[in-house]
Amino acid sequence: MKPTSLFNVHRRQMVERHLRARGIGDERVLAAMGEVSRELFVGADQQDAAYDDCALPIAAGQTISQPYTVAFMCEAARLSPHDKVLEVGAGSGYGAAVLARLVHEVYTVERIPELTEEARTNLAAAGCRNVHVATADGSMGWPEHAPYDAILVTAAADALPTALVDQLAPGGRLVIPIGTGGQTMYRYTRLDHGLRRDDLGGFAFVPLIGAYSAER
């Protein structure tokens, strides 16, 4: 394992070379990405690659999102320090750890129990005390704690899941990739007269699995 000082250097380089240089401009997001130790959220055999701008394998055959994607979604969600946020797809907890530095409270759901436990362990190691983790069908959200100021979905739905829309607060933002094969990232904003949809460009995600992964 690399010394902590070297991880710190690589983290700063990641922020400048892979995030700021590619257009991430929200200074709060950049600062949060520069604070979270990504090496805590990958296996020991992947730590040397922790700050490469790519997805990496984690337990249960899943992956941790590349840093640029995490930063892009956080910026797209237009987060404020007082926000309550739902993340769909906890994985090993990295995205929730970044969110924890940007908002007041984070709720994150994961369908694979093994990853739920891993996320809890990793988030504790990272000192995140404002994150709540549960094993659940992410396409159904976490209605007990709704409404949310923002919802970030880290897997691609076939169509917009109405269960998640229903859990948005007025003015709330839902950032989600939609499509099969080629996918488009959208930001839906809940307005008085309905939803505004912004097209944020093409991405590639694993499919969202669950009861409301597609419009029924």
C-alpha positions as CSV (number, residue, x, y, z in Angstrom):
1,M,0.0,0.0,0.0
2,K,1.2,3.5,-0.9
3,P,2.1,5.9,2.0
4,T,-0.7,8.3,2.9
5,S,1.3,11.3,1.6
6,L,1.5,9.7,-1.9
7,F,-2.3,9.1,-1.9
8,N,-2.7,12.8,-1.0
9,V,-0.6,13.9,-3.9
10,H,-2.5,11.6,-6.3
11,R,-5.8,12.9,-5.0
12,R,-4.8,16.5,-5.7
13,Q,-3.6,15.5,-9.1
14,M,-7.0,13.8,-9.8
15,V,-8.9,16.9,-8.9
16,E,-6.8,19.2,-11.1
17,R,-6.2,16.9,-14.1
18,H,-9.3,14.8,-14.3
19,L,-12.0,17.1,-12.8
20,R,-11.2,20.7,-13.1
21,A,-9.5,20.3,-16.5
22,R,-12.5,18.4,-17.8
23,G,-14.9,21.2,-16.8
24,I,-16.0,20.5,-13.2
25,G,-16.3,24.1,-11.9
26,D,-18.2,23.8,-8.6
27,E,-15.5,24.6,-6.0
28,R,-17.4,22.8,-3.2
29,V,-17.5,19.6,-5.3
30,L,-13.8,19.9,-6.2
31,A,-13.0,20.4,-2.5
32,A,-15.1,17.4,-1.5
33,M,-13.5,15.2,-4.1
34,G,-10.1,16.3,-2.8
35,E,-11.0,15.4,0.8
36,V,-12.4,11.8,0.3
37,S,-9.8,9.0,0.5
38,R,-10.9,6.9,-2.5
39,E,-8.4,4.2,-1.5
40,L,-10.6,3.4,1.5
41,F,-13.4,2.4,-0.9
42,V,-11.6,-0.1,-3.1
43,G,-9.9,-3.5,-2.4
44,A,-6.3,-3.7,-1.4
45,D,-5.4,-5.0,-4.9
46,Q,-6.9,-1.8,-6.5
47,Q,-5.4,0.8,-4.2
48,D,-2.6,1.7,-6.6
49,A,-5.2,2.7,-9.1
50,A,-7.5,4.5,-6.6
51,Y,-7.0,7.9,-8.3
52,D,-7.1,6.8,-11.9
53,D,-10.1,8.3,-13.6
54,C,-11.8,5.0,-14.2
55,A,-14.3,2.7,-12.6
56,L,-12.7,0.0,-10.5
57,P,-14.0,-3.5,-9.4
58,I,-15.4,-3.9,-5.9
59,A,-17.2,-6.8,-4.1
60,A,-20.1,-8.7,-5.5
61,G,-19.0,-8.2,-9.1
62,Q,-19.9,-4.5,-9.0
63,T,-17.8,-1.3,-9.7
64,I,-17.0,2.0,-8.0
65,S,-17.8,4.9,-10.4
66,Q,-15.0,6.9,-11.9
67,P,-14.2,10.1,-10.1
68,Y,-15.3,12.3,-13.0
69,T,-18.8,10.7,-13.0
70,V,-19.2,11.2,-9.3
71,A,-18.1,14.8,-9.5
72,F,-20.3,15.4,-12.6
73,M,-23.4,14.1,-10.9
74,C,-22.8,16.0,-7.7
75,E,-22.4,19.2,-9.7
76,A,-25.4,18.5,-11.8
77,A,-27.6,18.1,-8.7
78,R,-26.9,21.7,-7.6
79,L,-26.4,20.8,-4.0
80,S,-26.6,23.1,-1.0
81,P,-25.2,22.5,2.5
82,H,-28.7,22.2,4.0
83,D,-29.9,19.6,1.5
84,K,-31.2,16.1,2.3
85,V,-30.1,13.7,-0.5
86,L,-31.0,10.2,-1.6
87,E,-28.4,8.1,-3.4
88,V,-29.5,5.0,-5.3
89,G,-26.7,2.5,-5.5
90,A,-24.4,2.8,-2.5
91,G,-21.7,0.4,-3.9
92,S,-18.8,0.6,-1.5
93,G,-19.8,4.0,-0.2
94,Y,-17.6,6.4,-2.2
95,G,-20.3,8.5,-3.7
96,A,-22.0,8.9,-0.4
97,A,-18.8,9.9,1.2
98,V,-18.4,12.8,-1.3
99,L,-22.1,13.8,-0.8
100,A,-21.6,13.7,3.0
101,R,-19.2,16.7,2.6
102,L,-21.6,18.6,0.5
103,V,-25.0,18.3,2.2
104,H,-26.6,18.0,5.6
105,E,-27.8,14.4,5.4
106,V,-27.4,11.5,3.0
107,Y,-29.6,8.4,2.6
108,T,-28.1,5.7,0.4
109,V,-29.7,2.4,-0.6
110,E,-28.0,-0.7,-2.0
111,R,-29.7,-3.9,-3.2
112,I,-26.7,-6.2,-2.4
113,P,-26.4,-6.9,1.4
114,E,-22.7,-7.6,1.1
115,L,-22.1,-4.1,-0.3
116,T,-24.4,-2.5,2.3
117,E,-22.1,-3.7,5.0
118,E,-19.0,-2.8,3.1
119,A,-20.3,0.7,2.6
120,R,-21.1,1.1,6.3
121,T,-17.6,0.0,7.2
122,N,-15.9,2.2,4.7
123,L,-18.0,5.3,5.5
124,A,-17.2,4.8,9.2
125,A,-13.5,4.6,8.4
126,A,-13.9,7.8,6.4
127,G,-15.5,9.6,9.3
128,C,-18.9,10.1,7.6
129,R,-21.5,10.5,10.4
130,N,-24.3,12.0,8.4
131,V,-24.9,9.0,6.0
132,H,-27.6,6.4,6.5
133,V,-27.3,3.1,4.6
134,A,-29.9,0.5,3.9
135,T,-30.4,-2.6,1.8
136,A,-33.4,-2.0,-0.4
137,D,-34.7,-1.9,-3.9
138,G,-33.2,1.4,-5.0
139,S,-35.8,1.9,-7.8
140,M,-38.3,2.4,-5.0
141,G,-36.1,4.9,-3.2
142,W,-36.4,5.3,0.6
143,P,-39.9,6.7,1.1
144,E,-39.7,6.8,4.9
145,H,-37.3,9.7,4.8
146,A,-38.8,11.6,1.8
147,P,-39.0,14.2,0.5
148,Y,-35.4,14.8,-0.8
149,D,-33.8,17.9,-2.1
150,A,-31.9,15.8,-4.6
151,I,-31.7,12.2,-5.7
152,L,-28.7,10.7,-7.5
153,V,-29.1,7.4,-9.3
154,T,-25.9,5.5,-10.1
155,A,-27.5,2.9,-12.5
156,A,-29.4,3.3,-15.7
157,A,-33.2,3.0,-15.8
158,D,-35.2,2.0,-18.9
159,A,-37.4,5.0,-18.2
160,L,-38.0,7.6,-15.4
161,P,-39.0,5.7,-12.2
162,T,-42.1,7.4,-10.9
163,A,-41.4,6.2,-7.3
164,L,-38.3,8.4,-7.2
165,V,-40.1,11.4,-8.7
166,D,-42.7,11.1,-6.0
167,Q,-40.0,11.5,-3.4
168,L,-38.6,14.8,-4.7
169,A,-39.3,17.9,-2.6
170,P,-40.6,21.0,-4.5
171,G,-37.6,22.3,-6.4
172,G,-35.8,19.0,-5.9
173,R,-33.4,17.6,-8.5
174,L,-33.2,14.0,-9.8
175,V,-30.0,13.2,-11.6
176,I,-30.4,9.8,-13.5
177,P,-29.0,8.0,-16.5
178,I,-31.8,6.6,-18.7
179,G,-31.6,4.3,-21.7
180,T,-30.5,0.9,-22.8
181,G,-27.2,0.5,-24.7
182,G,-26.4,4.2,-25.1
183,Q,-27.6,6.2,-22.1
184,T,-28.2,9.8,-21.5
185,M,-27.8,11.6,-18.1
186,Y,-30.8,13.8,-17.3
187,R,-31.6,16.2,-14.5
188,Y,-35.3,16.4,-13.6
189,T,-36.3,19.4,-11.5
190,R,-39.7,19.4,-9.7
191,L,-41.5,22.6,-10.4
192,D,-45.0,23.7,-9.5
193,H,-46.3,22.8,-13.0
194,G,-44.5,19.5,-13.4
195,L,-40.9,18.4,-14.2
196,R,-38.3,20.2,-16.2
197,R,-35.8,17.9,-18.0
198,D,-32.2,18.9,-18.8
199,D,-30.1,16.7,-21.1
200,L,-26.6,16.4,-19.6
201,G,-25.0,14.1,-22.2
202,G,-24.1,10.5,-22.8
203,F,-22.7,8.2,-20.1
204,A,-22.4,4.4,-19.5
205,F,-23.8,2.7,-16.4
206,V,-24.9,-0.7,-15.3
207,P,-28.7,-1.3,-15.5
208,L,-30.9,-0.2,-12.6
209,I,-32.6,-3.4,-11.2
210,G,-35.8,-3.2,-9.3
211,A,-39.6,-3.0,-9.3
212,Y,-39.7,0.6,-10.6
213,S,-36.6,0.6,-12.8
214,A,-38.8,1.5,-15.8
215,E,-42.1,3.4,-16.2
216,R,-44.9,0.9,-15.6
